[in-house]
Structures are given as structure tokens and as C-alpha cells.
Amino acid sequence: MKVHKVIKMQNKNNKQTGYTIIETMISVSLFLIIIMVGMGALLNANLLHQKSRDMRSIMDNLSFIMEDISRNLRTGKDYQCILNVRQIPVSDPVPTSCADGEGIYFQATLSRWAYYIDTNPGNEKLSIFKSVEEGGKIAKYPLTPEEIDIDPVSGFSVLGAEPPNGDEQQPLVIIRLVGKITLKDVVTPFSLQTSVSQRLIDI
């Protein structure tokens, strides 16, 4: 009888008190699920950061274009409003004003320049172009990246461009840019406006 009790007590003491295989599998599965969820959140955060960075780069590019146009117009003269981009003059610009033009032609420091809105042959979107006339030849450069689509409501308003004997207003240009940025199937609208006054006194 005593031997039986001793064996029974030994069997009770030999029972394992650790995790079973099922508990271990559940713990590992939960750990893997947490890791996968964490990795997914990290990848999504990285993707959002990259999209935000790319969008910021495009907006900075657009702001730089506006600043470059403003700077060159400020130091130029003989503003001529372009009502039709198919009829950009190739001779000395005759200063003219307009309320809503497709571009502006003016005398820069060493040559004649134009900024205007036209269809980009590469993607059929409206883009901002710059043309430089030197020696009777015109070089045309697109300024906006392909992600930007300019809206037709954009344009240039030229005020007080006529010679001093015709008006008493200092030449002023108002630039309006409205459109959208399409980046990785995400469309972001934008609207920018700035005004530039000719530095050379013309009153």
C-alpha cells in the first residue's frame, strides 16, 4: 500500500507544468499576425511619405516656375498680351493690354521672350511654355512636368502696357494658374495667382 502511494506521488510530481504544443502554436501565430500587421502599417506609412514627398516636389516645381516668370517679367519691358498662341509675334512687340490672354510676349534683357499656355504634343495636356527668339529663330521649351494639367481658365492679364503717352498706369501683369496634379492615380487640384509690376518706370 505504501509502495502504491509512493508511485502515485512520483507520477503526480512528474507531470509537466509548461506550455502545451497547442498553446505554443497559438502564441507563434499571434506573434506572426502582429508582425504582419506592423509591417503592413510601416509599408503604408512609407508609401504615403513617398507620395507626399513627390507631391511636394511637383508643387515646389510649380512655385519655382511662377517665381521665374515673375522675375523675368519684372526686369523686362514692352509687354504684349497674346490673345491667341497660334499668332505669337516674331517682330518687335507692340505693347498691348488685355484682360484675359493666353500668354505674354515681352522684351527681355538680350532677346524677346514669351510665356504662354498651350497644348503639349507629348500628352495633349495644357502646359506652360517659354519661347525665346534670337536671330529670327524661336526656341520653345515646356516648363511644367507631365503630372500637371493646366485648366483653360488660367491666363495672363496685362494692364497699362501701352506707351506712356497713351496711359498713366505702370505696366502690370496678373498670372492665374488653375489645374490639377495627377500622381499615381491621386488627383490634387491647385490654384495660384501672382501679380508682377514692371521695374522700369513707364508712367
C-alpha positions as CSV (number, residue, x, y, z in Angstrom):
1,M,0.0,0.0,0.0
2,K,2.8,2.4,0.8
3,V,4.6,1.5,-2.4
4,H,1.5,2.3,-4.4
5,K,1.2,5.7,-2.7
6,V,4.8,6.5,-3.4
7,I,4.5,5.6,-7.1
8,K,1.3,7.7,-7.3
9,M,3.0,10.7,-5.8
10,Q,6.0,10.3,-8.1
11,N,3.7,10.3,-11.2
12,K,2.0,13.4,-9.9
13,N,5.3,15.2,-9.5
14,N,6.5,14.1,-13.0
15,K,3.5,15.8,-14.7
16,Q,4.8,18.7,-16.9
17,T,3.7,22.2,-15.9
18,G,5.0,24.1,-19.1
19,Y,3.1,25.1,-22.3
20,T,1.5,22.6,-24.5
21,I,2.1,22.3,-28.2
22,I,-1.2,24.0,-29.0
23,E,-0.5,26.9,-26.7
24,T,2.9,27.3,-28.3
25,M,1.4,27.3,-31.8
26,I,-1.2,29.9,-30.8
27,S,1.5,32.1,-29.4
28,V,3.6,31.9,-32.5
29,S,0.6,32.6,-34.7
30,L,-0.4,35.7,-32.7
31,F,3.2,36.9,-32.9
32,L,3.3,36.4,-36.7
33,I,0.0,38.2,-37.1
34,I,1.3,41.2,-35.1
35,I,4.5,41.3,-37.1
36,M,2.5,41.2,-40.4
37,V,0.1,44.0,-39.3
38,G,3.1,46.1,-38.1
39,M,4.9,45.5,-41.4
40,G,1.8,46.5,-43.4
41,A,1.4,49.7,-41.4
42,L,5.1,50.5,-41.9
43,L,4.9,49.9,-45.7
44,N,1.7,52.1,-45.9
45,A,3.4,54.9,-43.9
46,N,6.4,54.7,-46.2
47,L,4.2,54.8,-49.3
48,L,2.3,57.8,-48.0
49,H,5.5,59.6,-47.2
50,Q,6.8,58.9,-50.7
51,K,3.6,60.2,-52.3
52,S,3.7,63.3,-50.1
53,R,7.4,63.9,-51.0
54,D,6.7,63.6,-54.7
55,M,3.7,65.9,-54.5
56,R,5.7,68.4,-52.6
57,S,8.4,68.3,-55.3
58,I,5.9,69.0,-58.0
59,M,4.3,71.9,-56.1
60,D,7.8,73.3,-55.5
61,N,8.5,73.0,-59.2
62,L,5.3,74.9,-60.0
63,S,6.1,77.6,-57.5
64,F,9.6,78.0,-59.0
65,I,8.0,78.4,-62.4
66,M,5.8,81.2,-61.2
67,E,8.8,82.8,-59.5
68,D,10.9,82.6,-62.6
69,I,8.2,84.1,-64.8
70,S,7.6,86.9,-62.3
71,R,11.3,87.7,-62.1
72,N,11.9,87.8,-65.8
73,L,8.7,89.9,-66.4
74,R,9.8,92.3,-63.7
75,T,13.1,93.1,-65.4
76,G,11.5,93.1,-68.9
77,K,9.6,95.7,-70.9
78,D,7.2,96.2,-73.8
79,Y,4.6,93.8,-72.5
80,Q,2.4,92.5,-75.3
81,C,-0.7,90.4,-74.5
82,I,-1.1,87.2,-76.5
83,L,-4.7,86.5,-77.2
84,N,-4.0,83.5,-79.5
85,V,-0.9,81.3,-79.0
86,R,-1.1,80.4,-82.7
87,Q,-0.3,84.1,-83.5
88,I,2.8,84.8,-81.4
89,P,4.5,87.8,-83.0
90,V,8.0,87.3,-84.4
91,S,8.9,91.0,-84.7
92,D,9.3,93.8,-82.2
93,P,6.5,93.6,-79.6
94,V,3.9,96.3,-79.7
95,P,2.9,97.0,-76.1
96,T,-0.8,96.0,-75.7
97,S,-3.0,95.3,-72.7
98,C,-5.8,92.7,-72.3
99,A,-8.0,91.3,-69.5
100,D,-7.6,87.6,-70.4
101,G,-4.8,86.4,-72.6
102,E,-3.2,83.1,-73.3
103,G,0.3,84.4,-72.8
104,I,2.6,87.4,-72.8
105,Y,5.3,88.5,-75.2
106,F,8.0,90.9,-74.0
107,Q,11.5,92.3,-74.4
108,A,13.9,90.6,-72.0
109,T,17.5,91.8,-71.4
110,L,19.1,90.4,-74.6
111,S,16.2,88.9,-76.6
112,R,12.4,88.6,-76.9
113,W,10.7,86.1,-74.7
114,A,7.2,84.7,-74.4
115,Y,5.3,82.8,-71.7
116,Y,2.1,81.1,-72.7
117,I,-0.3,78.3,-72.2
118,D,-0.6,75.7,-75.0
119,T,-1.3,72.0,-75.6
120,N,1.7,69.8,-75.0
121,P,2.1,67.5,-78.1
122,G,3.5,64.8,-75.8
123,N,0.4,64.2,-73.6
124,E,-2.3,66.5,-75.1
125,K,-2.5,68.4,-71.8
126,L,-2.3,72.2,-71.4
127,S,1.1,73.2,-70.2
128,I,3.1,76.4,-69.7
129,F,5.7,77.1,-72.4
130,K,8.6,79.5,-72.7
131,S,9.8,80.7,-76.1
132,V,13.0,82.6,-76.8
133,E,13.5,84.5,-80.1
134,E,17.1,85.1,-81.2
135,G,18.3,85.8,-84.7
136,G,14.9,85.3,-86.2
137,K,14.6,81.8,-84.7
138,I,12.3,80.7,-81.9
139,A,13.1,78.1,-79.4
140,K,10.2,76.6,-77.5
141,Y,10.5,75.0,-74.0
142,P,7.8,73.2,-71.9
143,L,8.1,74.3,-68.3
144,T,5.5,72.2,-66.4
145,P,6.1,68.4,-65.7
146,E,3.7,65.9,-67.3
147,E,1.9,65.4,-64.0
148,I,0.4,68.9,-64.2
149,D,-2.6,69.7,-66.3
150,I,-3.4,73.4,-66.7
151,D,-7.1,74.4,-66.8
152,P,-8.3,76.6,-69.6
153,V,-9.4,79.2,-67.1
154,S,-5.8,80.0,-66.5
155,G,-4.3,83.0,-68.2
156,F,-2.5,86.3,-68.2
157,S,-4.0,89.8,-67.6
158,V,-1.8,92.7,-68.9
159,L,-2.7,96.2,-67.7
160,G,-1.2,99.5,-68.6
161,A,1.2,98.1,-71.2
162,E,0.7,101.0,-73.7
163,P,3.3,103.7,-74.1
164,P,3.4,106.5,-71.5
165,N,1.6,108.9,-73.8
166,G,-1.4,106.5,-74.0
167,D,-1.9,105.8,-70.4
168,E,-0.6,106.7,-66.9
169,Q,-0.5,103.3,-65.4
170,Q,2.6,101.3,-64.6
171,P,2.6,98.0,-66.6
172,L,1.2,95.2,-64.5
173,V,0.7,91.5,-65.2
174,I,-1.6,89.2,-63.3
175,I,-0.8,85.5,-63.7
176,R,-3.5,82.9,-62.9
177,L,-2.7,79.2,-62.9
178,V,-5.5,76.7,-62.1
179,G,-5.3,73.0,-62.7
180,K,-4.7,69.6,-61.3
181,I,-1.8,67.3,-60.4
182,T,-2.3,63.6,-61.2
183,L,0.2,61.5,-59.3
184,K,-0.2,57.7,-59.0
185,D,-4.0,57.9,-59.6
186,V,-4.3,60.6,-57.0
187,V,-5.7,63.9,-58.3
188,T,-4.9,67.1,-56.4
189,P,-6.3,70.5,-57.6
190,F,-4.3,73.7,-57.3
191,S,-4.9,77.4,-57.8
192,L,-2.1,80.0,-57.9
193,Q,-2.1,83.7,-58.7
194,T,0.5,86.4,-58.6
195,S,1.0,89.9,-59.9
196,V,4.1,91.5,-61.4
197,S,4.8,95.1,-62.0
198,Q,7.4,96.3,-64.5
199,R,10.5,97.6,-62.7
200,L,11.3,100.1,-65.4
201,I,9.3,103.3,-64.8
202,D,6.7,103.7,-67.5
203,I,4.4,106.5,-66.3
